[in-house]
Protein backbone atom coordinates (compact mmCIF):
# COMPACT_ATOMS: atom_id res chain seq x y z
CA UNK A 1 0.00 0.00 0.00
CA UNK A 2 1.16 3.52 -0.77
CA UNK A 3 2.21 5.56 2.26
CA UNK A 4 1.80 9.36 2.05
CA UNK A 5 4.82 9.93 4.30
CA UNK A 6 7.02 8.18 1.74
CA UNK A 7 5.84 10.65 -0.93
CA UNK A 8 6.36 13.72 1.27
CA UNK A 9 10.04 12.94 2.05
CA UNK A 10 11.40 13.57 -1.49
CA UNK A 11 9.46 16.85 -1.66
CA UNK A 12 10.97 17.97 1.64
CA UNK A 13 14.44 16.98 0.43
CA UNK A 14 13.86 18.89 -2.80
CA UNK A 15 12.84 22.03 -0.90
CA UNK A 16 15.94 21.78 1.32
CA UNK A 17 18.16 21.25 -1.72
CA UNK A 18 16.66 24.30 -3.43
CA UNK A 19 17.29 26.43 -0.34
CA UNK A 20 20.88 25.17 -0.17
CA UNK A 21 21.37 25.87 -3.87
CA UNK A 22 20.07 29.43 -3.56
CA UNK A 23 22.28 30.01 -0.53
CA UNK A 24 25.33 28.70 -2.39
CA UNK A 25 24.59 30.85 -5.43
CA UNK A 26 24.29 33.88 -3.16
CA UNK A 27 27.65 33.07 -1.55
CA UNK A 28 29.23 32.56 -4.98
CA UNK A 29 27.95 35.95 -6.14
CA UNK A 30 29.35 37.63 -3.02
CA UNK A 31 32.74 35.99 -3.55
CA UNK A 32 32.89 36.93 -7.22
CA UNK A 33 31.89 40.51 -6.46
CA UNK A 34 34.48 40.78 -3.71
CA UNK A 35 37.17 39.33 -5.96
CA UNK A 36 36.33 41.70 -8.82
CA UNK A 37 36.18 44.73 -6.53
CA UNK A 38 39.44 43.93 -4.77
CA UNK A 39 41.22 43.25 -8.07
CA UNK A 40 40.00 46.49 -9.61
CA UNK A 41 40.93 48.51 -6.52
CA UNK A 42 44.39 46.93 -6.42
CA UNK A 43 44.99 47.68 -10.10
CA UNK A 44 43.67 51.21 -9.69
CA UNK A 45 45.98 51.85 -6.73
CA UNK A 46 48.92 50.42 -8.66
CA UNK A 47 48.16 52.74 -11.58
CA UNK A 48 47.85 55.74 -9.26
CA UNK A 49 51.19 54.87 -7.68
CA UNK A 50 52.86 54.49 -11.09
CA UNK A 51 51.41 57.82 -12.25
CA UNK A 52 52.60 59.51 -9.06
CA UNK A 53 56.14 58.15 -9.45
CA UNK A 54 56.15 59.16 -13.13
CA UNK A 55 55.01 62.67 -12.17
CA UNK A 56 57.78 63.05 -9.60
CA UNK A 57 60.34 61.73 -12.11
CA UNK A 58 59.10 64.20 -14.75
CA UNK A 59 59.29 67.03 -12.23
CA UNK A 60 62.87 66.18 -11.26
CA UNK A 61 63.86 65.68 -14.89
CA UNK A 62 62.37 69.06 -15.79
CA UNK A 63 64.25 70.73 -12.96
CA UNK A 64 67.50 69.09 -14.08
CA UNK A 65 66.89 70.23 -17.67
CA UNK A 66 66.28 73.79 -16.49
CA UNK A 67 69.58 73.77 -14.60
CA UNK A 68 71.48 72.23 -17.51
CA UNK A 69 70.00 74.53 -20.17
CA UNK A 70 70.24 77.55 -17.88
CA UNK A 71 73.93 77.02 -17.38
CA UNK A 72 74.50 76.46 -21.11
CA UNK A 73 72.42 79.51 -22.10
CA UNK A 74 73.50 81.66 -19.13
CA UNK A 75 69.82 82.34 -18.46
CA UNK A 76 67.84 80.16 -16.10
CA UNK A 77 64.60 81.97 -16.87
CA UNK A 78 64.88 81.27 -20.61
CA UNK A 79 65.67 77.64 -19.85
CA UNK A 80 62.63 77.43 -17.58
CA UNK A 81 60.42 78.78 -20.38
CA UNK A 82 61.83 76.28 -22.86
CA UNK A 83 61.28 73.35 -20.50
CA UNK A 84 57.79 74.62 -19.64
CA UNK A 85 57.00 74.80 -23.37
CA UNK A 86 58.10 71.21 -23.87
CA UNK A 87 55.99 70.07 -20.91
CA UNK A 88 52.97 71.99 -22.25
CA UNK A 89 53.39 70.37 -25.68
CA UNK A 90 53.58 66.92 -24.06
CA UNK A 91 50.46 67.72 -22.03
CA UNK A 92 48.53 68.79 -25.14
CA UNK A 93 49.58 65.61 -26.98
CA UNK A 94 48.46 63.46 -24.02
CA UNK A 95 45.18 65.39 -23.83
CA UNK A 96 44.51 64.82 -27.51
CA UNK A 97 45.31 61.09 -27.20
CA UNK A 98 43.51 60.60 -23.88
CA UNK A 99 40.77 58.37 -25.26
CA UNK A 100 43.16 55.99 -26.95
CA UNK A 101 45.67 55.96 -24.09
CA UNK A 102 43.48 56.06 -21.01
CA UNK A 103 39.77 55.45 -21.62
CA UNK A 104 40.20 52.38 -23.83
CA UNK A 105 42.82 51.00 -21.44
CA UNK A 106 40.52 51.38 -18.43
CA UNK A 107 37.56 49.89 -20.30
CA UNK A 108 39.61 46.81 -21.22
CA UNK A 109 40.92 46.59 -17.65
CA UNK A 110 37.44 46.60 -16.11
CA UNK A 111 36.08 44.15 -18.70
CA UNK A 112 38.93 41.77 -17.84
CA UNK A 113 38.35 42.21 -14.11
CA UNK A 114 34.57 41.84 -14.07
CA UNK A 115 34.03 39.35 -16.90
CA UNK A 116 37.32 37.47 -16.76
CA UNK A 117 39.67 36.74 -19.58
CA UNK A 118 40.23 33.05 -19.07
CA UNK A 119 43.28 33.54 -16.83
CA UNK A 120 43.22 33.06 -13.07
N, C-alpha and C positions, 0 to 999 in steps of 0.2 A: 504494500500500500504506500502511496505517496505521502510523505511527511512535509508539511509546510515549513517547518524549521530548516529542513535540508535545502529548500529553495531560497530561503531568506539569507542564508550564510554567504553565498556567492555575491549577492547584491550588496551586502554589508562590506565584504572584502573589496568589491569594486569601488564603492564610495570612499573607503579608506585609501585605496590606491590612487584615486583621482585627487584626493586632498594632498597626498604625499607628492604626487606629480606636480601639482600647482605650486606647492611650497618649494620644491626643488627648482622649478622654472623661475620662481621669484628670486631665489638665492643666486641662481646662475646669472640672471639679469643684473643683480646688484654687483656681483663679482666682475662681470664684463664692463659695467659702467665705471666701477672703481678703477679697474685696470686701464681703461681708455683715458679717464680723467687724470690719473697719476702719470701716465706716459706723456700725455700732451702737456701737462704742467712741467714735467721734467725737461722735455724738449724745449719748451718756451723759455724756461729759466736758463738753459744752456745757451740758447740763442741770445738772450739778453746779456749774459755774461760775455759771450764772444763779441757782441757789438760794443759793449762797454770797454773791453780790452782793446779792440780795434780803434775806438775813439781816442783812448788815451795814447795809443801808439801814434795815431795821426797827429794828435796835438803835440807830442814830443818831437816827432819828425818835422812838423811845421816850424816849431821853435828852433830846431837845429838848422833848418834851411834858412831861416831868417838870419841867424847868427853867421852862417857861412856866406850867404850872399851879401849881407851887410858889410862884412869885413872885406869881401872882394870888391864891392862897389863903393866902399867908404861912406855908405849911407844906410843905416839900419831902417829908417822909415821907408825908403824906396824898396828895400828888400821885403819889408813887412807887407807893403802893398802888392808886390809881385806874388808873394806866397798866398796872400788873401785872395787874389784874383784866381790863382790856380785852384784853391779850395772851393771858391764859388763856382768855377766851371765844373769841377767834379760833382758838386752838389746839384747843379742843374742837370747834368747828365744822369745822375742817379734818380732825380725826380722824374725825368722824362722816361726812364726805363723802370719805374717802380712797379708797374703791373707785371712785367715779365720777370723781374728779379725777386720781388717780394710777395705779391698777391698770389701768383700761380704757385710759388714754392710753398706758401702756407696752406693753400687749398689742397695740394698734393699731400702735405704732411698730415693734415687732419683727416683726409680720406684714408690714408694708410693707418692712422691711429684708430679711427672709429670703425672702419670696415675691414681692416686687416689686409695684408698683402701676401698672405701665404707663408710668411716667415714668423717664427716665434722667438 
